[in-house]
Every structure is written in structure tokens, then in C-alpha cells.
Amino acid sequence: MTPMTPMTAAPPPTATPRPAFPGRWVGGASLVLGPLLLLTGVLLRLRFDFFFPAQLGAYEHHPHLMTASYGCVSAGWVLLWPGVALLAARIGERSPELALWGGVLTVLGLFARTFHAGVDHLAFRLADVQGAASATRTVSETYGAFHIFSTLNAAVMGGWLLLAVGACRSRVLGPLRAVALAAASAMPLGVLKGTTPLSVAAAAGLCAALVPLGVAALREGPAPRAAAVSGRLLLTVAAGTAMYFFGQAG
């Protein structure tokens, strides 16, 4: 009679499963669209002086151009959060501590920039109602007033640096693209900030670091069926249209 071989438990898998959220489609699209929108917005206001009186004056004479510029920049910052989450998840497979702190600080910095975009919007509405000179005087008298997001200024800059170090150490990005990612920390922060050479370098660095990573993420795995892509695009357009009209209703 043949002796029975004792059963042993299967060893646990060594590979870390990729998180379902935000997923390669949302995260990849974020890594592509966010930096490109940011660079577009930065370049649209390149010819105007950096400080807020010139920005409000430029809005008075070129309202559509400045609205497009600030809209692209604010949309770019907001759209970056799923991409940052995906990048942090990839870094976390080898460098969990850097992924944790870099990801958290960077997302908090995106919240702060979104707050600044809201103040920019209000300043432009003041220019519409009261004129650029009155809006400039109001901004000048209230500039530097404390708000809770002032405490996140260090996160706005430091998060990108930690992500860059983590991306390089975990080999998610090579050294040159990690340096390009770190350049995002040089983007000026605050209210009604125009474009400087550092702004262009920071936005271009984000494009160089993140857009190829986003394209690679979108190409991972099997290609979706055409019917599934069409259905998701239709659903996205319908949802976006409904959200737009709902928002306009107040």
C-alpha cells in the first residue's frame, strides 16, 4: 500500500496585486490629461506679467483667454489626483513609506491648489462686476490673509519631491524622469499667479514624467472591446452633461 504524501499549504503569492482603485483606465487617463492641461493653461498666459495686478488687467482685456488659461490649470490639478494615486500605488510595491507620504502630501497639495483656484475665480468675478482696478485693490488689501489651506503650502511642494524619490528608488521612473517629476515642486503657488520660466519647467517636467507612464498604464492588459469603449464614452458624456446642467442650476 502506497503511503500517502502529507498535504502542505500552498505558499502565499509573492506578487503584490495591483489595486482596483483608481485602476489603469482612470489613473492612466489622469496621468495623460492632467499634465497636458496644466501645460496648456500655463502657456496661454505666458505673455502676461506674473503678479496679480497684471493678471487682473490681462483678464479685463482678454477675458476669454484668461478664463481658458485658469480653467485649464485648475482642471489639470484636479484631474491629477487619480494619477497620483496610481503612481503612489506603483511606488508602494517597493517603497511603501515613500509612497504613503509622497502620495498623501501631493494630494493634499492638489486640494490647496484647488482652493487657490476658487479664490482666482472670485477675483475675476469681482473684475467683471467692479472692474479690474477695484478687484486689484480688494485683492491687495486681503492678500496674505490666513486660511486653513495655508498650512498645506509645504505639502504643495514637498509631496512631489517625495514621489520623485520614491519613483526613482522603486524604479517606476528612471533618474531623468524622476528629476522631471521633482521639478513640479517649483510651480509657483498662491492666488492669481501667472507664468514664469519655473512654471513652464514644472509643467513640462510633469508631462515628461507622467504622460509616458499614463500611456503605458493604458496599454497594460487586454484591449477592451469596441462596444465597451463606446458604452463607457457615451455614459461619460451623458453624466458630464447632466452634471454640467445640474451645476448651472445652482
C-alpha positions in Angstrom: 0.0 0.0 0.0 1.5 3.3 -1.1 2.0 5.7 1.8 0.0 9.0 1.5 2.0 12.1 0.9 1.2 14.7 3.6 -0.6 17.7 2.2 1.1 21.1 2.6 -0.4 24.5 2.3 0.4 26.4 -0.9 2.9 29.2 -0.3 1.4 32.7 -0.4 1.9 34.6 -3.6 4.9 36.8 -3.7 3.5 39.3 -6.2 1.6 42.3 -4.8 -1.8 42.5 -6.5 -2.5 45.8 -8.3 -5.2 47.8 -6.6 -8.6 48.1 -8.3 -8.8 51.8 -7.5 -8.2 54.0 -9.4 -7.4 51.4 -12.0 -5.4 51.7 -15.1 -8.0 53.4 -17.2 -8.9 56.3 -14.8 -5.3 56.5 -13.5 -3.7 56.3 -16.9 -6.1 58.9 -18.4 -5.3 61.2 -15.4 -1.6 60.9 -16.0 -2.0 61.9 -19.6 -4.7 64.6 -19.4 -3.7 66.3 -16.2 -0.2 67.4 -17.1 -1.2 68.4 -20.7 -4.0 70.6 -19.4 -1.7 72.2 -16.9 1.0 72.9 -19.5 -1.7 74.4 -21.9 -3.0 76.7 -19.2 0.5 77.9 -18.2 1.4 78.7 -21.8 -1.8 80.6 -22.5 -0.9 83.3 -20.0 2.8 83.3 -20.7 2.9 86.8 -22.2 1.5 88.5 -19.1 3.3 89.6 -16.0 3.4 87.1 -13.1 1.9 89.2 -10.2 -1.8 89.6 -9.6 -2.4 93.3 -10.8 -1.2 92.3 -14.3 -3.2 89.1 -14.2 -6.4 91.0 -13.4 -5.5 93.6 -16.0 -5.0 90.8 -18.6 -8.4 89.4 -17.7 -10.0 92.8 -18.2 -8.6 93.0 -21.8 -8.6 89.2 -22.6 -11.3 87.6 -20.6 -11.8 84.5 -22.7 -8.0 83.8 -22.9 -7.5 84.2 -19.2 -10.6 82.2 -18.4 -9.3 79.4 -20.6 -5.9 79.6 -19.0 -7.0 79.4 -15.4 -9.7 76.8 -16.3 -7.1 74.5 -17.9 -4.7 74.9 -14.9 -7.3 74.2 -12.3 -8.8 71.3 -14.2 -5.2 69.9 -14.7 -4.6 70.0 -10.9 -7.9 68.3 -10.1 -7.5 65.6 -12.8 -4.1 64.7 -11.5 -5.3 63.1 -8.2 -6.2 59.6 -9.7 -2.8 59.6 -11.5 -1.0 60.5 -8.2 -2.9 57.6 -6.5 -1.9 55.2 -9.3 1.7 56.4 -9.2 1.8 56.1 -5.4 0.4 52.5 -5.6 3.2 51.6 -8.1 5.8 53.1 -5.9 4.3 51.3 -2.8 5.1 47.9 -4.3 8.8 48.5 -3.4 8.9 51.7 -1.3 5.7 51.8 0.8 6.8 54.6 3.2 7.8 57.0 0.4 4.6 56.1 -1.5 2.4 56.8 1.6 3.9 60.2 2.5 4.5 61.3 -1.1 1.0 60.4 -2.2 -0.7 61.9 0.8 1.2 65.2 0.7 0.8 65.5 -3.0 -2.9 65.0 -2.9 -3.2 67.5 0.0 -1.3 69.9 -2.2 -3.7 69.4 -5.0 -6.5 70.3 -2.6 -4.7 73.5 -1.7 -4.3 74.5 -5.3 -8.0 73.8 -5.9 -8.7 76.3 -3.1 -6.5 78.9 -4.7 -8.4 78.3 -8.0 -11.6 79.2 -6.2 -10.1 82.5 -5.0 -8.9 83.2 -8.5 -12.5 82.6 -9.8 -13.9 85.1 -7.2 -11.3 87.7 -8.1 -12.2 87.5 -11.8 -15.9 87.8 -10.9 -15.1 90.9 -8.9 -13.3 92.3 -12.0 -16.5 91.6 -14.0 -18.7 93.5 -11.6 -16.5 96.2 -10.2 -13.7 96.5 -12.8 -10.1 95.3 -12.7 -8.9 98.4 -10.6 -11.4 97.7 -7.8 -10.7 94.0 -7.9 -7.0 94.7 -7.7 -7.5 96.9 -4.7 -9.6 94.3 -2.9 -7.1 91.5 -3.6 -4.2 93.8 -2.4 -6.0 94.6 0.9 -6.8 90.9 1.6 -3.6 89.3 0.2 -1.9 87.1 2.7 -5.0 86.6 4.9 -4.8 83.4 6.9 -6.8 80.4 5.7 -6.6 76.8 6.7 -5.0 75.7 3.4 -2.0 78.0 4.1 -0.8 75.1 6.3 -0.5 72.9 3.2 2.0 75.1 1.4 4.8 72.8 2.3 2.8 69.8 1.1 2.2 71.6 -2.3 6.0 71.5 -2.9 7.3 68.6 -0.8 4.9 65.9 -2.0 6.3 66.0 -5.5 9.8 65.7 -4.1 8.9 62.6 -2.1 7.1 61.0 -5.0 10.1 61.6 -7.2 12.5 60.0 -4.8 10.1 57.1 -4.3 9.6 56.7 -8.1 13.4 56.6 -8.6 14.1 54.2 -5.8 11.3 51.8 -6.8 12.3 52.0 -10.4 8.9 53.2 -11.5 10.7 56.1 -13.2 14.3 56.4 -14.4 16.5 59.1 -12.9 15.9 61.7 -15.5 12.1 61.4 -15.4 12.2 61.4 -11.6 14.1 64.7 -11.7 11.4 66.0 -14.2 8.7 64.9 -11.7 10.5 66.7 -8.8 10.5 69.9 -10.9 6.8 70.1 -10.3 7.7 71.4 -6.8 8.9 74.6 -8.5 5.4 75.6 -9.7 4.5 78.9 -8.0 1.7 78.6 -5.5 -0.9 81.0 -4.3 -3.6 83.3 -5.6 -3.6 84.8 -9.2 -0.1 83.5 -10.0 0.9 84.0 -13.6 3.5 82.2 -15.7 7.3 82.3 -15.0 10.1 80.2 -16.6 9.8 77.9 -13.5 6.1 77.4 -14.2 6.9 76.2 -17.7 9.7 74.0 -16.5 7.4 72.5 -13.8 4.5 71.8 -16.2 6.9 70.4 -18.9 8.5 68.2 -16.2 5.2 66.8 -15.2 4.4 66.0 -18.9 7.8 64.3 -19.4 7.5 62.3 -16.2 3.8 61.3 -16.2 2.4 61.2 -19.7 4.5 58.2 -20.9 3.6 56.5 -17.6 0.0 57.1 -18.3 0.2 55.8 -21.9 2.0 52.7 -20.6 -0.8 52.2 -18.0 -3.5 52.5 -20.6 -1.7 49.8 -22.8 -1.5 47.3 -19.9 -3.7 44.2 -20.0 -6.1 43.2 -22.8 -7.6 45.8 -25.1 -11.2 46.5 -24.3 -13.9 45.6 -26.7 -15.1 48.4 -29.0 -18.7 48.1 -27.7 -17.5 48.5 -24.1 -15.4 51.6 -25.0 -18.3 53.2 -26.9 -20.7 52.5 -24.0 -18.3 54.0 -21.4 -17.7 57.1 -23.5 -21.4 57.5 -24.0 -22.1 57.2 -20.3 -19.2 59.6 -19.5 -20.6 62.2 -21.9 -24.2 61.8 -20.6 -23.0 62.0 -17.0 -20.8 65.0 -17.7 -23.7 66.8 -19.5 -26.1 66.1 -16.6 -23.5 67.3 -14.0 -22.9 70.5 -16.0 -26.6 71.5 -16.1 -27.1 70.4 -12.5 -24.2 72.7 -11.5 -25.5 75.6 -13.5 -28.8 75.3 -11.7 -27.1 76.3 -8.5 
